[in-house]
Amino acid sequence: MPTQGPSPSSHFEVQHFRVYFPSSFRSFELPIFFKGITISFSIYEIPKPASDEDVTKYTEIPLSTLSTNPEAFGSTYARESAFTREQWVARVNTNGQQTFIAIDIDNDNWIGTLSMLYPEMLIGAPLSTPYPAEISAAEEKGELDVLRIVGMWVRPGYRKRGVAQMLVQHTLETVRRNPTRRLDRETERVEKQKPRRRAILLGVKNDNAAAYSLYEKNGFRKDTDGEESTSLGGGEDGGLMVYIVE
């Protein structure tokens, strides 16, 4: 554990990183110094099937966010608030989706979230945003798998404390460690095939300079061969960013 905090001028400094591998999920505990205060976060991957408690906690996140940040979930409050309990359960347990939650260990609050969508969920689904031409061509040739990051959000009181950075880093490392699962449409089975290049796509609102900076710091690049601006859902426009996993 850390024995000494940072200088008063430091915004945050990672002092310690511990990794746990329980049977049903991974949790990463990360104490962070922020303006002289130690704040402990962990990252939790919602297991499938999700518990009733997890479904309830997850439901609160988009419903409390959509009125102010509709681009985070590409939807609207009116649509999501009409979902039944059964629809929320199905959403959390969707195959081909991993949902990561940042948790404040001191009070057990869920303070951030990010979801990764894998090819088994995306293949054959209608595209709300067209893929960049180069990536679309490589996917059609079987040279590359496409994944998408969606639902990236951190509670306002926890922003600029390293929570988003921790979520992104953990998600990218999870993708690097695990081969992509692809759905065989003829047999309706998910098969682990020989790993190949993967392109992780995400949309960023045009005026969200902080998000662009965060993703660029983690190796994403702006799509330069697509449309300058595209719809992100919820009536918001933005651009695509790309991260390639070799």
C-alpha positions, 0 to 999 in steps of 0.5 A: 500500500502507498506510504506517502501521498503526492505533492499538493500540485498533483491531480492524481497518481496511481500508487498501487494496482491489484488484480483479482480473479474470482470464479465469475468475474474480474475485479481490479482495485485501484487506489488513486490520489486526487487532490490529497484524497485517496479514492479506491475504485474497482472494475467489475465485469457483469457476469452472465446471467446477471444477478437481480441486483446487478440488473437493478444497478445497471438499469439506473445508469442509462436512465439517470444519464439519458436526459443529459448525455444521450450520446453515451447510450445512443438512445432517449430517456422516453424509449429506455424508461418504457422498457420492462424488467424482462427487457432490461434482463435481456439487455444485460445478458445479451450474447456478444456484449461485455459490460464493465462497471467502475465501483467506488469501493468505499460506498459500493456505488456504481460510478462508471460503465463501458460496454464492448460489443463483439462480432457475434452481436454485430454481424448481420445487425443493421449499422447505425453508423457505417464502418470506415471504408478500409475497415469494412473492406477488410472485414468483408475479406475476412482479414479483420474483426470489428468490435465497438465500444458503447455506453461509456459514462462516468458520474459527474462527481467522479470525472477527471479522477482517472475512472474513464482511463481505467475503464478504457485500459481494462477493456483494451487489455481484455480484448488483447488477452482474449481471441474474438468469438465469431458467430457461424450463421450456418450452424448458429454456434459461436466458434473460437477461430484463429485470432486475426486483426481486430478494429475497435470502433467508437463514436465521440461527440464533435464538441467532446474534446476531453473524450477525443483526448482520452481515446487518443492517449490510449492509441485510438485514431480519428477516422479520416476516410469516412464522413466528417460527422456522423449520427451517434444516436440521441440526435447527436453528431460526432466522429468515429475513432479506431483502435487496431489490435494486431 
